[in-house]
Amino acid sequence: MPDVWLNGQFTDEIEASVSIRDTGFLHAAGVFTTLRGAGRKLVRIEAHLKRLRESCDALFVPLLPKDEILTEAATEVLKRNALVDARMRITVTRGTTHQDPIHGLHAEPTVLISATPFEPYPAEFYTAGMTVLALDRHKLNPYDPQAGHKTLDYFSRLTALREAARRGAAEALWFNVHNYLQCGCISNVFLVNDGVLMTPPTNEELRDPNVEERTPYPKSNVLPGITRAAVLDAAKAAGINVLLRGLSINDVLGADEVLLTNSIMGVMPVGRVEQHSYDGAPGAITHQLIEAVR
């Protein structure tokens, strides 16, 4: 069976266990990040750990091991499982808690690093574009403390993915309570129109007065995706005009190109949003960004 790293120890996956009192199990009190292992190396591990630690700090989830320890452990998990290319996950929960009469509530966190063989998306998605669903019955709440963080509370997103699959799609676009585009269930979203690459801003980006002026809502659900950041860097390096702003369903349907990003899919072209198709998908800028990020 595969080996995992759990709370500082390597163990067989089938032997690994957490307490039934773990708050990750009881209350989804935890965060995670998913990253690629490629050619026996960890892809953008520093950026993943930085985001993970920022979410832990924001949501009061203790992450005690240093980044160097986590990087060494993740590299060893790859090695022990003899994986050249892998899908890796680092999960951190608040763990078990007890009341300390002197210091108050004390948490003993759980940290798990696991890896499975990398399974790519179908090749035809990259040549013809993925079909996605536009969610209209469910909305994201940007005022939720979990907004913009990758938490263990994934039930609503998994429900939406199941509905997308039932309707012949592979992803679903989420809008916030103000009816502005935020993300996919497991991806960030970009639009291209007249050669301009557009994407909704994160909470950090909303602190820029120029971005704030273009965004008709005060808080964001957008995850600061690691591949999203790589796309923004690649676009700027290539001289592609980038615009962070609020985007509506009309912007989505009126775009020349739509693309999704995450660490597993990389840059994914969208061929259809339900019955609306994008002629010539993937478009020229999408092609350019696929190659740049690859």
N, C-alpha and C positions, 0 to 999 in steps of 0.2 A: 504493500500500500504506500501512497505518497507520504513523504515527510513534511511536517509543518514546524514552524517556530512558535511556541506558545509560552508567553511570560518568561522568556529567557532560556527556554529549553527546547531542543529538537526532539520531536517524538513522531511516531507513526500516526498518521491521520486518524486511524480507527481507534487509537488509544487516547487521543486528545479529548479533554473534557473541560467544561466550565461549570461553575456552581449553578444550581437551579435558582439561586438568589442573585445571580448576575443581573444587574439592571439593564444590560443590553438585551437579555432574554426577556425580562419582565416588562420593560418600558421602552425598548428601542433607544436607550440612552447611550448612543455611541455614534461614531463617524467612521468612514472608510475611504480608501482610495484604490482605484484599479489602474494598473500600469502594465506596460509591455516588458517582457524580456525578449530580446532579439539578439541572435548571435551570441548567446550566453552572457549578454550584458543587460543591465537595467536601463531602460529608456527614460530619460528626464527624471531620475529618482530625486534629485535635489529639489526640483519644483514640486513634485508630489508631496514630499515630506514637509516642505514649507507651507503648502496649503493645508495639509493635514494638521500640522501643529497650530496654525492660525484658527482652524475650526475648533480644535480641542480647547484652545484658550477662550474662544468666544462662548462656547457652550459648557464650560466648566467640566470638561472631560480630561482627567489627568493623563498626560503622555510622558512617562518618566524616562524611558530609554533615550539616550542621545541619538542624533541623526546618524552618527558613525556606526553605532551599534545596530541600528535598524538596517542600514545599508549593508553591513557585513552579514547580518542574518538573512536578508533577502537574497544576497548573492549565494550564500551557502544553501538556501532552500533550492535555488535553481540547480546548483551543482549536485546536491544529494538526490534530486529527482531526475538527473540526467536530461534536463530540458534545454534544448538549444533556443527554441522560441516558445514563449509561455505567456499566459494570462495570469498576472499576479495581483494579489489583493492584500492590503494591510488594513486590519480592522482593529479599532480601539473602542472599548466600552468603559463606562464609568465603573464597571465591575461590581463587587460586593461592597456594601456600606455598613458601617456600624456607628453608633453614637459614642463618641469619646467624651467623658465628663469634663475634660480640660479643654480640648480643642474643638469640640462640637462634632459635626458629621465628618466621618473619615471614610474615604473611598480607597479601595484596593483595585486598581484598574486591570483590565484584561487587554493584552496586545497579542494579536494573532497574525502571522504571515503565512500565506498559502500560495500554491501555484498549481496550475493545470496546463496541459498542452494547449498551445495557441490554435484556435479554430477560426480561420478568416471568414469574413462575410462572403457570400457567393460572388464570383467574378462578374456575373452579369449586372450586379448592382452598380459596379464601377463603370461599366460600359454603357448601360442604358439608364441608370439612375434608380434610386430607391423610391417606392411608393410610400407616402406618409399620410396619416390621418390628421385632420384639424379638429382638436377637441373643442366642443362647444358646451357640453353639459357640466364640465368640471373646470374650476379656475384655481389658479395659484394665489395664495395670500402673501403679499410682500411684507406684511407686518408681523408675520409669524417669526419668532426668534430663530427658527431653523432655516429661514429663507437665505439662499445663497451658500448653503453648506451641504455637503454630501453626507447625510445622516443615514442611520439604519432604518428610518421610517420610510420605507419604499413601497408600502402596500398600494397606495393610490396610483403610483407610476406603473407598477406591475399589472394592476387592473386595466389601466389604459393600454398597455402593450398587448394584453390578451385581447382586448376589444379591437385593436388595430389588426392583429393577426387574423381574427375572425372575419374582418372585412377586407382581407387581402393586402394589408399594409405591413410594413416592418418597423414603423416608428410612429409616434403621435406628437403633434405640436401642442404645447401648452401656452395658454394666454393667462394673464393675471386678472384680478377682479375688476380692473379698469379696461379689460378687453384689448390689452397690448401683448404682443408676442414676447415670450420669455425664453423658451428652450424646448427641446424634445424631452421624452421621458428619461433618456440616458445620453443626451447629446446637447451640444450648443448649436445654434442656428445662425447662418449667415445668408444674406440676400445680396445679389448683384444687380444693379440697375444703371444703365448708361455708363458702365465701366467703374462704378463706385461700389466698393465692398461695404456693406452695412451690417450691423449686429446690435442687439439691445445691450445696454451697458450693465456692468456689475455695480454693486453698491459702492465699491472703491472708486470706480470710474465716474459715478454720479457726483462725486465730490468736486469734479472739475466743473466750474461755472458754465463753460461752453457746452458741455455734455448735458448738464442739468437743464439748461435753457431749451435743449432739443428733445427733452424727455418729459412727457406730460404726466408723470407720476413720481412720487418722492422716494420710493424704495424699490429694490429689485429682488427678484428671485433667481437671477442669472448666476449660475456657478462659474467662478473664475477657472474655467477649464484649462488644463495644461496644453492640450492640442489647440484649443482656441487661441491661447497666447502665442503658440508657434505659428499659427496662421496669420495672426496680426503682425508678428515680426517679419514673416516671409513677404506679406503683402507690402509692408512699408519698404523693405529692402528692394522689392521689385518696382517700386514707384507707383503702386496701385493706391488710388485715393481711398482712405478708410474713414468711415463716418459712424460714430456711436450715437444712436438715437432711438427713441420710441418707434416701434413698428407695428402696424395694424394688419389685420387679415387682408385688407386691400393692397397693402404693400407686398405681402406674400404672393398674392395672386397676380399682381402687376409686375413682379420681378422678372428680369431676364434669366437669372440663374438662382437656384437655392441649393445650399450645401450644408451638411451636418458635420460635426467633428466630435470625436472622443478618442481616448488612447487606444482603443481596440480597432475601431473602424478607420482611424486616421481621418482623411478628408473624404466624405461620402457625398456624391452628387444626388440630388433629388430629381426624379423624372416626372413625378406626379404628386400633387396634393389632392387626394381623392380623385375626382373626375377631371381636375384641371391639370393639363400636361404642359411641360416646358419643351418647346421644340428645340432639337439639337442638343439636348442634355446628354452628357455634361458639357457645359459651355467652356469657352476659351479660358476665362479666369479660373474656373474650377479646375480645369486641366493643369493650369500653371501652378496652382496652389497644391494640388495632389503631388506633383513632382517635387516642388520645393520642400514640402514637409517630409516626403518620403526620403 
